[in-house]
Amino acid sequence: MIGMVRRLWRELPWDGQGLGRPVHPTLSPLSRWASREWRRERASSLHGAVGLASRLLWCIAAVCKAMRFAGLVEGASFAGLYRDCLQTGATPLEAHVWRSLHATPHPLPARAAALLQSRLGAPEAHRLLADKLETATILSGAGILGPELIGMVERGGPVALPLLTAVHRPLFLKPRHGHGHRHAFSLVPNGGEWLIDGRIVSEPDLHARLQRVVSEDDLLIQERLTAVSDLADLAVAGRAPVLRLVTARMPGAEPFLHSALLTVGVPDRNPAHFLEGAVHVPVDGATGRMLRGLALSRPDERLERLPWNASVLTGRPIPDFDRAVEAALTAMRAVLPLPLIHWDIVLTESGPIFLEGNSSGNWIIASLPGLEGQGACDLAELLAHWRPS
């Protein structure tokens, strides 16, 4: 019961809507349409009550969350955060980062983005991409490489045996149906202890963490990939940089590359930390060369080199870029039609290895290539073409 209450609190506003006026001429109408569709899926007698409860509770939740965030993050103003959160339905983190980057309220926060993008395109394709194991099977059939699957622990099952059979090499563990970095981590044996994303943990702590993951979902145990030698200086604690390719298509048309972004880990930072865990480097889609990087914790700065080892970013070629793009377009053709798929890829000596595809990528991350003038088209207009008549 307590867990359910926490989840409901975390997911506010449930319909993805704030209380303010539309902030974007295309995305706001799309988001409100998706919100109405979501409410219609609830019991008819609850349509009005769900929307009203969502807004009333959001007024309270936004105060609590904005106050807490402002106390933790330097430069975050409670008044400004609360205004943006209340207006748009964005979390304080989303509101803070978007305004820092674009100087406007967030047009499509995560909850609203999930409700919208999940209703555009083929429902079966969304379900497929939500299942990492099934996605890997489909991509393998199309000739696309994925990480080696060492084992899987079913939800509620024991967690010790699969690990004991694979302790001789670094691993990567993630939920079968997760997204982003939630519950995903690298695991390296270290003389009776374990390294999780470079940090030492004891076996009891590791077991407790695994048990929490398995209580919610199947757990995939994969090989941890090693970056191609040309990108080895961009790896942090063994974590290879990840190339995100966004492929897009208009209804009934062939897919195309929309944008590309390389994400590099930061030393001594948790990769799941949205503000400080990564440096994001837009890539020129025409040449496959890196542009200037940025960290979300310092949105006004642009990085031509990494600050900790002076590795060059700007102008640097991405190895196997054309091959990765062609594989991403092949992957998009292998699933039923969707407007957008965000593919996460590690470039290795064996070629591009596809980690996963997401049909509801984070709108903040999706916007970053645009800061460097990249992006084949306006994503909002693209999504509008997929709204059912």
Contacts in CASP RR format, 6 or more apart in sequence:
PFRMAT RR
TARGET T0000
AUTHOR 0000-0000-0000
METHOD contacts of the structure
MODEL  1
MIGMVRRLWRELPWDGQGLGRPVHPTLSPLSRWASREWRRERASSLHGAV
GLASRLLWCIAAVCKAMRFAGLVEGASFAGLYRDCLQTGATPLEAHVWRS
LHATPHPLPARAAALLQSRLGAPEAHRLLADKLETATILSGAGILGPELI
GMVERGGPVALPLLTAVHRPLFLKPRHGHGHRHAFSLVPNGGEWLIDGRI
VSEPDLHARLQRVVSEDDLLIQERLTAVSDLADLAVAGRAPVLRLVTARM
PGAEPFLHSALLTVGVPDRNPAHFLEGAVHVPVDGATGRMLRGLALSRPD
ERLERLPWNASVLTGRPIPDFDRAVEAALTAMRAVLPLPLIHWDIVLTES
GPIFLEGNSSGNWIIASLPGLEGQGACDLAELLAHWRPS
8 14 0 8 1.000
9 61 0 8 1.000
11 111 0 8 1.000
12 54 0 8 1.000
12 57 0 8 1.000
12 58 0 8 1.000
12 61 0 8 1.000
13 54 0 8 1.000
13 55 0 8 1.000
13 57 0 8 1.000
13 58 0 8 1.000
13 61 0 8 1.000
13 89 0 8 1.000
13 111 0 8 1.000
14 38 0 8 1.000
14 50 0 8 1.000
14 51 0 8 1.000
14 53 0 8 1.000
14 54 0 8 1.000
14 111 0 8 1.000
15 35 0 8 1.000
15 38 0 8 1.000
15 39 0 8 1.000
15 50 0 8 1.000
15 51 0 8 1.000
15 54 0 8 1.000
15 115 0 8 1.000
16 31 0 8 1.000
16 35 0 8 1.000
16 54 0 8 1.000
16 89 0 8 1.000
16 109 0 8 1.000
16 111 0 8 1.000
16 112 0 8 1.000
16 115 0 8 1.000
17 31 0 8 1.000
17 32 0 8 1.000
17 35 0 8 1.000
17 54 0 8 1.000
17 55 0 8 1.000
17 89 0 8 1.000
17 112 0 8 1.000
18 55 0 8 1.000
18 58 0 8 1.000
18 86 0 8 1.000
18 87 0 8 1.000
18 88 0 8 1.000
18 89 0 8 1.000
19 55 0 8 1.000
19 58 0 8 1.000
19 59 0 8 1.000
19 86 0 8 1.000
19 87 0 8 1.000
20 86 0 8 1.000
20 87 0 8 1.000
20 88 0 8 1.000
21 87 0 8 1.000
22 28 0 8 1.000
22 29 0 8 1.000
22 32 0 8 1.000
23 87 0 8 1.000
23 88 0 8 1.000
23 104 0 8 1.000
23 105 0 8 1.000
23 106 0 8 1.000
23 107 0 8 1.000
24 107 0 8 1.000
24 108 0 8 1.000
24 380 0 8 1.000
26 378 0 8 1.000
26 380 0 8 1.000
26 381 0 8 1.000
26 383 0 8 1.000
26 384 0 8 1.000
27 107 0 8 1.000
27 108 0 8 1.000
27 380 0 8 1.000
27 383 0 8 1.000
28 107 0 8 1.000
30 116 0 8 1.000
30 380 0 8 1.000
30 383 0 8 1.000
30 384 0 8 1.000
30 387 0 8 1.000
31 108 0 8 1.000
31 112 0 8 1.000
31 115 0 8 1.000
31 116 0 8 1.000
33 116 0 8 1.000
33 387 0 8 1.000
34 112 0 8 1.000
34 115 0 8 1.000
34 116 0 8 1.000
34 119 0 8 1.000
35 112 0 8 1.000
35 115 0 8 1.000
37 115 0 8 1.000
37 119 0 8 1.000
38 115 0 8 1.000
39 47 0 8 1.000
39 48 0 8 1.000
39 50 0 8 1.000
39 51 0 8 1.000
40 47 0 8 1.000
42 50 0 8 1.000
58 86 0 8 1.000
58 89 0 8 1.000
59 86 0 8 1.000
62 82 0 8 1.000
62 85 0 8 1.000
62 86 0 8 1.000
62 89 0 8 1.000
63 82 0 8 1.000
65 85 0 8 1.000
65 91 0 8 1.000
65 92 0 8 1.000
66 78 0 8 1.000
66 80 0 8 1.000
66 81 0 8 1.000
66 82 0 8 1.000
66 85 0 8 1.000
66 92 0 8 1.000
67 78 0 8 1.000
67 82 0 8 1.000
68 92 0 8 1.000
69 76 0 8 1.000
69 81 0 8 1.000
69 92 0 8 1.000
69 93 0 8 1.000
69 96 0 8 1.000
70 76 0 8 1.000
70 77 0 8 1.000
70 78 0 8 1.000
70 81 0 8 1.000
70 92 0 8 1.000
71 78 0 8 1.000
73 96 0 8 1.000
73 275 0 8 1.000
76 92 0 8 1.000
76 96 0 8 1.000
80 95 0 8 1.000
81 92 0 8 1.000
81 95 0 8 1.000
81 96 0 8 1.000
84 90 0 8 1.000
84 95 0 8 1.000
84 99 0 8 1.000
84 105 0 8 1.000
84 106 0 8 1.000
85 91 0 8 1.000
85 92 0 8 1.000
85 95 0 8 1.000
87 105 0 8 1.000
88 95 0 8 1.000
88 105 0 8 1.000
88 106 0 8 1.000
88 107 0 8 1.000
88 109 0 8 1.000
89 106 0 8 1.000
89 109 0 8 1.000
89 111 0 8 1.000
89 112 0 8 1.000
90 98 0 8 1.000
90 105 0 8 1.000
90 106 0 8 1.000
90 109 0 8 1.000
90 110 0 8 1.000
91 109 0 8 1.000
91 110 0 8 1.000
93 274 0 8 1.000
93 275 0 8 1.000
94 106 0 8 1.000
94 109 0 8 1.000
94 110 0 8 1.000
94 364 0 8 1.000
95 105 0 8 1.000
95 106 0 8 1.000
95 109 0 8 1.000
97 274 0 8 1.000
97 275 0 8 1.000
97 296 0 8 1.000
97 299 0 8 1.000
97 364 0 8 1.000
98 104 0 8 1.000
98 105 0 8 1.000
98 106 0 8 1.000
98 364 0 8 1.000
99 105 0 8 1.000
99 106 0 8 1.000
100 296 0 8 1.000
100 299 0 8 1.000
100 300 0 8 1.000
101 296 0 8 1.000
101 299 0 8 1.000
101 364 0 8 1.000
101 367 0 8 1.000
101 368 0 8 1.000
101 371 0 8 1.000
102 367 0 8 1.000
106 363 0 8 1.000
106 364 0 8 1.000
107 363 0 8 1.000
107 380 0 8 1.000
108 116 0 8 1.000
108 363 0 8 1.000
109 363 0 8 1.000
110 362 0 8 1.000
110 363 0 8 1.000
113 360 0 8 1.000
113 361 0 8 1.000
113 362 0 8 1.000
113 363 0 8 1.000
114 360 0 8 1.000
116 383 0 8 1.000
117 339 0 8 1.000
117 340 0 8 1.000
117 359 0 8 1.000
117 360 0 8 1.000
117 361 0 8 1.000
117 383 0 8 1.000
118 126 0 8 1.000
118 359 0 8 1.000
118 360 0 8 1.000
120 338 0 8 1.000
120 339 0 8 1.000
120 383 0 8 1.000
120 386 0 8 1.000
120 387 0 8 1.000
121 336 0 8 1.000
121 337 0 8 1.000
121 338 0 8 1.000
121 339 0 8 1.000
121 386 0 8 1.000
122 335 0 8 1.000
122 336 0 8 1.000
122 337 0 8 1.000
122 338 0 8 1.000
124 336 0 8 1.000
125 335 0 8 1.000
125 336 0 8 1.000
125 337 0 8 1.000
125 338 0 8 1.000
125 359 0 8 1.000
126 338 0 8 1.000
126 359 0 8 1.000
126 360 0 8 1.000
128 134 0 8 1.000
128 135 0 8 1.000
128 138 0 8 1.000
128 335 0 8 1.000
128 336 0 8 1.000
129 135 0 8 1.000
129 335 0 8 1.000
129 338 0 8 1.000
129 341 0 8 1.000
129 356 0 8 1.000
129 357 0 8 1.000
129 358 0 8 1.000
129 359 0 8 1.000
130 177 0 8 1.000
130 178 0 8 1.000
130 179 0 8 1.000
131 176 0 8 1.000
131 177 0 8 1.000
132 174 0 8 1.000
132 175 0 8 1.000
132 176 0 8 1.000
132 177 0 8 1.000
132 178 0 8 1.000
132 220 0 8 1.000
132 356 0 8 1.000
133 149 0 8 1.000
133 152 0 8 1.000
133 176 0 8 1.000
133 218 0 8 1.000
133 220 0 8 1.000
135 356 0 8 1.000
135 357 0 8 1.000
136 146 0 8 1.000
136 147 0 8 1.000
136 149 0 8 1.000
136 354 0 8 1.000
138 334 0 8 1.000
138 335 0 8 1.000
139 146 0 8 1.000
139 331 0 8 1.000
139 334 0 8 1.000
139 354 0 8 1.000
140 146 0 8 1.000
141 334 0 8 1.000
142 330 0 8 1.000
142 331 0 8 1.000
142 333 0 8 1.000
142 334 0 8 1.000
143 330 0 8 1.000
144 327 0 8 1.000
144 330 0 8 1.000
144 331 0 8 1.000
144 334 0 8 1.000
144 354 0 8 1.000
145 350 0 8 1.000
145 351 0 8 1.000
145 352 0 8 1.000
145 353 0 8 1.000
145 354 0 8 1.000
146 353 0 8 1.000
146 354 0 8 1.000
146 355 0 8 1.000
147 172 0 8 1.000
147 222 0 8 1.000
147 223 0 8 1.000
147 225 0 8 1.000
147 346 0 8 1.000
147 353 0 8 1.000
147 355 0 8 1.000
148 222 0 8 1.000
148 223 0 8 1.000
149 220 0 8 1.000
149 221 0 8 1.000
149 222 0 8 1.000
150 162 0 8 1.000
150 165 0 8 1.000
150 166 0 8 1.000
150 171 0 8 1.000
150 221 0 8 1.000
150 222 0 8 1.000
150 223 0 8 1.000
151 162 0 8 1.000
151 166 0 8 1.000
151 220 0 8 1.000
151 221 0 8 1.000
152 162 0 8 1.000
152 176 0 8 1.000
152 218 0 8 1.000
152 219 0 8 1.000
152 220 0 8 1.000
152 221 0 8 1.000
153 159 0 8 1.000
153 162 0 8 1.000
153 210 0 8 1.000
153 214 0 8 1.000
153 218 0 8 1.000
153 219 0 8 1.000
153 221 0 8 1.000
154 214 0 8 1.000
154 218 0 8 1.000
155 214 0 8 1.000
155 215 0 8 1.000
155 216 0 8 1.000
155 217 0 8 1.000
155 218 0 8 1.000
156 214 0 8 1.000
156 215 0 8 1.000
157 214 0 8 1.000
159 207 0 8 1.000
159 210 0 8 1.000
159 211 0 8 1.000
159 214 0 8 1.000
159 219 0 8 1.000
160 207 0 8 1.000
162 221 0 8 1.000
163 171 0 8 1.000
163 187 0 8 1.000
163 210 0 8 1.000
163 221 0 8 1.000
166 221 0 8 1.000
167 189 0 8 1.000
168 189 0 8 1.000
169 223 0 8 1.000
169 224 0 8 1.000
170 186 0 8 1.000
170 187 0 8 1.000
170 188 0 8 1.000
170 223 0 8 1.000
170 224 0 8 1.000
170 238 0 8 1.000
171 186 0 8 1.000
171 187 0 8 1.000
171 188 0 8 1.000
171 221 0 8 1.000
171 222 0 8 1.000
171 223 0 8 1.000
171 224 0 8 1.000
172 184 0 8 1.000
172 185 0 8 1.000
172 186 0 8 1.000
172 187 0 8 1.000
172 221 0 8 1.000
172 222 0 8 1.000
172 223 0 8 1.000
172 224 0 8 1.000
172 225 0 8 1.000
173 184 0 8 1.000
173 185 0 8 1.000
173 186 0 8 1.000
173 187 0 8 1.000
173 210 0 8 1.000
173 213 0 8 1.000
173 219 0 8 1.000
173 220 0 8 1.000
173 221 0 8 1.000
173 222 0 8 1.000
174 183 0 8 1.000
174 184 0 8 1.000
174 185 0 8 1.000
174 219 0 8 1.000
174 220 0 8 1.000
174 222 0 8 1.000
175 182 0 8 1.000
175 183 0 8 1.000
175 184 0 8 1.000
175 213 0 8 1.000
175 216 0 8 1.000
175 217 0 8 1.000
175 218 0 8 1.000
175 219 0 8 1.000
175 220 0 8 1.000
176 217 0 8 1.000
176 218 0 8 1.000
176 219 0 8 1.000
176 220 0 8 1.000
177 217 0 8 1.000
177 218 0 8 1.000
178 184 0 8 1.000
178 217 0 8 1.000
179 358 0 8 1.000
179 360 0 8 1.000
179 361 0 8 1.000
180 358 0 8 1.000
181 271 0 8 1.000
181 272 0 8 1.000
182 272 0 8 1.000
183 212 0 8 1.000
183 213 0 8 1.000
183 216 0 8 1.000
183 217 0 8 1.000
184 272 0 8 1.000
185 196 0 8 1.000
185 197 0 8 1.000
186 195 0 8 1.000
186 196 0 8 1.000
186 197 0 8 1.000
186 198 0 8 1.000
186 224 0 8 1.000
186 237 0 8 1.000
186 238 0 8 1.000
186 239 0 8 1.000
187 194 0 8 1.000
187 195 0 8 1.000
187 196 0 8 1.000
187 206 0 8 1.000
187 224 0 8 1.000
188 194 0 8 1.000
188 195 0 8 1.000
188 198 0 8 1.000
188 224 0 8 1.000
189 195 0 8 1.000
190 200 0 8 1.000
192 203 0 8 1.000
193 200 0 8 1.000
193 201 0 8 1.000
193 202 0 8 1.000
193 203 0 8 1.000
194 200 0 8 1.000
194 201 0 8 1.000
194 202 0 8 1.000
194 203 0 8 1.000
194 206 0 8 1.000
195 201 0 8 1.000
195 237 0 8 1.000
196 206 0 8 1.000
196 209 0 8 1.000
197 237 0 8 1.000
197 239 0 8 1.000
197 270 0 8 1.000
197 271 0 8 1.000
198 237 0 8 1.000
201 209 0 8 1.000
210 219 0 8 1.000
213 219 0 8 1.000
224 238 0 8 1.000
225 240 0 8 1.000
225 346 0 8 1.000
225 348 0 8 1.000
225 353 0 8 1.000
226 235 0 8 1.000
226 238 0 8 1.000
226 240 0 8 1.000
226 348 0 8 1.000
226 349 0 8 1.000
227 234 0 8 1.000
227 235 0 8 1.000
227 238 0 8 1.000
227 240 0 8 1.000
227 241 0 8 1.000
227 346 0 8 1.000
227 347 0 8 1.000
227 348 0 8 1.000
228 319 0 8 1.000
228 320 0 8 1.000
228 347 0 8 1.000
228 348 0 8 1.000
228 349 0 8 1.000
228 351 0 8 1.000
229 349 0 8 1.000
230 319 0 8 1.000
231 240 0 8 1.000
231 241 0 8 1.000
231 319 0 8 1.000
231 347 0 8 1.000
233 309 0 8 1.000
233 311 0 8 1.000
234 241 0 8 1.000
234 262 0 8 1.000
234 264 0 8 1.000
234 306 0 8 1.000
234 311 0 8 1.000
235 241 0 8 1.000
236 264 0 8 1.000
236 265 0 8 1.000
236 266 0 8 1.000
236 267 0 8 1.000
237 267 0 8 1.000
239 265 0 8 1.000
239 271 0 8 1.000
240 346 0 8 1.000
240 347 0 8 1.000
240 348 0 8 1.000
241 262 0 8 1.000
241 263 0 8 1.000
241 264 0 8 1.000
241 265 0 8 1.000
241 346 0 8 1.000
241 347 0 8 1.000
242 262 0 8 1.000
242 263 0 8 1.000
242 344 0 8 1.000
242 345 0 8 1.000
242 346 0 8 1.000
242 355 0 8 1.000
243 260 0 8 1.000
243 261 0 8 1.000
243 262 0 8 1.000
243 263 0 8 1.000
243 283 0 8 1.000
243 318 0 8 1.000
243 324 0 8 1.000
243 344 0 8 1.000
243 345 0 8 1.000
243 346 0 8 1.000
243 347 0 8 1.000
243 352 0 8 1.000
244 260 0 8 1.000
244 261 0 8 1.000
244 262 0 8 1.000
244 263 0 8 1.000
244 342 0 8 1.000
244 343 0 8 1.000
244 344 0 8 1.000
244 345 0 8 1.000
244 365 0 8 1.000
245 257 0 8 1.000
245 259 0 8 1.000
245 260 0 8 1.000
245 324 0 8 1.000
245 325 0 8 1.000
245 328 0 8 1.000
245 342 0 8 1.000
245 343 0 8 1.000
245 345 0 8 1.000
246 257 0 8 1.000
246 258 0 8 1.000
246 259 0 8 1.000
246 260 0 8 1.000
246 261 0 8 1.000
246 340 0 8 1.000
246 341 0 8 1.000
246 342 0 8 1.000
246 343 0 8 1.000
246 366 0 8 1.000
246 369 0 8 1.000
247 255 0 8 1.000
247 256 0 8 1.000
247 257 0 8 1.000
247 258 0 8 1.000
247 328 0 8 1.000
247 329 0 8 1.000
247 331 0 8 1.000
247 332 0 8 1.000
247 340 0 8 1.000
247 341 0 8 1.000
247 343 0 8 1.000
248 255 0 8 1.000
248 256 0 8 1.000
248 257 0 8 1.000
248 258 0 8 1.000
248 339 0 8 1.000
248 340 0 8 1.000
248 376 0 8 1.000
248 377 0 8 1.000
248 379 0 8 1.000
248 382 0 8 1.000
249 255 0 8 1.000
249 256 0 8 1.000
249 332 0 8 1.000
249 337 0 8 1.000
249 338 0 8 1.000
249 339 0 8 1.000
250 382 0 8 1.000
250 385 0 8 1.000
251 337 0 8 1.000
251 385 0 8 1.000
251 386 0 8 1.000
252 337 0 8 1.000
255 329 0 8 1.000
255 332 0 8 1.000
255 333 0 8 1.000
256 329 0 8 1.000
256 376 0 8 1.000
257 285 0 8 1.000
257 325 0 8 1.000
257 328 0 8 1.000
257 329 0 8 1.000
257 376 0 8 1.000
258 340 0 8 1.000
258 375 0 8 1.000
258 376 0 8 1.000
258 377 0 8 1.000
258 379 0 8 1.000
258 382 0 8 1.000
259 282 0 8 1.000
259 285 0 8 1.000
259 366 0 8 1.000
259 369 0 8 1.000
259 370 0 8 1.000
259 374 0 8 1.000
259 375 0 8 1.000
259 376 0 8 1.000
260 282 0 8 1.000
260 283 0 8 1.000
260 284 0 8 1.000
260 285 0 8 1.000
260 288 0 8 1.000
260 318 0 8 1.000
260 321 0 8 1.000
260 325 0 8 1.000
260 369 0 8 1.000
260 374 0 8 1.000
261 280 0 8 1.000
261 281 0 8 1.000
261 282 0 8 1.000
261 283 0 8 1.000
261 365 0 8 1.000
261 368 0 8 1.000
261 369 0 8 1.000
262 280 0 8 1.000
262 281 0 8 1.000
262 283 0 8 1.000
262 290 0 8 1.000
262 318 0 8 1.000
263 278 0 8 1.000
263 279 0 8 1.000
263 280 0 8 1.000
263 281 0 8 1.000
264 278 0 8 1.000
264 279 0 8 1.000
264 280 0 8 1.000
264 281 0 8 1.000
264 306 0 8 1.000
265 271 0 8 1.000
265 277 0 8 1.000
265 278 0 8 1.000
265 279 0 8 1.000
266 276 0 8 1.000
266 277 0 8 1.000
266 278 0 8 1.000
266 279 0 8 1.000
266 295 0 8 1.000
266 308 0 8 1.000
267 308 0 8 1.000
269 276 0 8 1.000
269 277 0 8 1.000
270 277 0 8 1.000
271 277 0 8 1.000
271 278 0 8 1.000
274 296 0 8 1.000
275 295 0 8 1.000
275 296 0 8 1.000
275 297 0 8 1.000
276 295 0 8 1.000
276 296 0 8 1.000
276 297 0 8 1.000
277 295 0 8 1.000
278 295 0 8 1.000
278 296 0 8 1.000
279 293 0 8 1.000
279 294 0 8 1.000
279 295 0 8 1.000
279 303 0 8 1.000
279 306 0 8 1.000
280 293 0 8 1.000
280 294 0 8 1.000
280 295 0 8 1.000
280 296 0 8 1.000
280 365 0 8 1.000
280 368 0 8 1.000
281 290 0 8 1.000
281 291 0 8 1.000
281 292 0 8 1.000
281 293 0 8 1.000
281 303 0 8 1.000
281 313 0 8 1.000
282 290 0 8 1.000
282 291 0 8 1.000
282 292 0 8 1.000
282 293 0 8 1.000
282 368 0 8 1.000
282 369 0 8 1.000
282 370 0 8 1.000
282 371 0 8 1.000
282 372 0 8 1.000
282 373 0 8 1.000
282 374 0 8 1.000
283 289 0 8 1.000
283 290 0 8 1.000
283 291 0 8 1.000
283 318 0 8 1.000
283 321 0 8 1.000
283 369 0 8 1.000
283 374 0 8 1.000
284 290 0 8 1.000
284 291 0 8 1.000
284 374 0 8 1.000
285 321 0 8 1.000
285 325 0 8 1.000
285 374 0 8 1.000
287 317 0 8 1.000
288 317 0 8 1.000
288 318 0 8 1.000
288 321 0 8 1.000
288 322 0 8 1.000
289 315 0 8 1.000
289 316 0 8 1.000
289 317 0 8 1.000
289 318 0 8 1.000
290 313 0 8 1.000
290 314 0 8 1.000
290 315 0 8 1.000
290 316 0 8 1.000
290 317 0 8 1.000
290 318 0 8 1.000
291 313 0 8 1.000
291 314 0 8 1.000
291 315 0 8 1.000
291 372 0 8 1.000
291 374 0 8 1.000
292 302 0 8 1.000
292 303 0 8 1.000
292 304 0 8 1.000
292 313 0 8 1.000
292 314 0 8 1.000
292 372 0 8 1.000
293 302 0 8 1.000
293 303 0 8 1.000
293 304 0 8 1.000
293 313 0 8 1.000
293 314 0 8 1.000
294 301 0 8 1.000
294 302 0 8 1.000
294 303 0 8 1.000
294 368 0 8 1.000
294 371 0 8 1.000
295 301 0 8 1.000
295 303 0 8 1.000
296 364 0 8 1.000
303 313 0 8 1.000
304 312 0 8 1.000
304 313 0 8 1.000
304 314 0 8 1.000
305 311 0 8 1.000
305 312 0 8 1.000
305 313 0 8 1.000
305 314 0 8 1.000
306 313 0 8 1.000
318 324 0 8 1.000
318 347 0 8 1.000
319 347 0 8 1.000
320 347 0 8 1.000
320 351 0 8 1.000
320 352 0 8 1.000
323 351 0 8 1.000
323 352 0 8 1.000
324 345 0 8 1.000
324 347 0 8 1.000
324 352 0 8 1.000
327 345 0 8 1.000
327 352 0 8 1.000
327 354 0 8 1.000
328 341 0 8 1.000
328 343 0 8 1.000
328 345 0 8 1.000
328 354 0 8 1.000
331 341 0 8 1.000
331 343 0 8 1.000
331 354 0 8 1.000
331 357 0 8 1.000
332 338 0 8 1.000
332 341 0 8 1.000
335 341 0 8 1.000
338 359 0 8 1.000
339 382 0 8 1.000
339 383 0 8 1.000
339 385 0 8 1.000
339 386 0 8 1.000
340 359 0 8 1.000
340 361 0 8 1.000
340 366 0 8 1.000
340 379 0 8 1.000
340 382 0 8 1.000
340 383 0 8 1.000
341 357 0 8 1.000
341 358 0 8 1.000
341 359 0 8 1.000
342 357 0 8 1.000
342 358 0 8 1.000
342 359 0 8 1.000
342 361 0 8 1.000
342 365 0 8 1.000
342 366 0 8 1.000
343 354 0 8 1.000
343 356 0 8 1.000
343 357 0 8 1.000
344 354 0 8 1.000
344 355 0 8 1.000
344 356 0 8 1.000
344 357 0 8 1.000
344 358 0 8 1.000
345 352 0 8 1.000
345 353 0 8 1.000
345 354 0 8 1.000
345 355 0 8 1.000
346 352 0 8 1.000
346 353 0 8 1.000
346 355 0 8 1.000
347 353 0 8 1.000
366 379 0 8 1.000
369 375 0 8 1.000
END
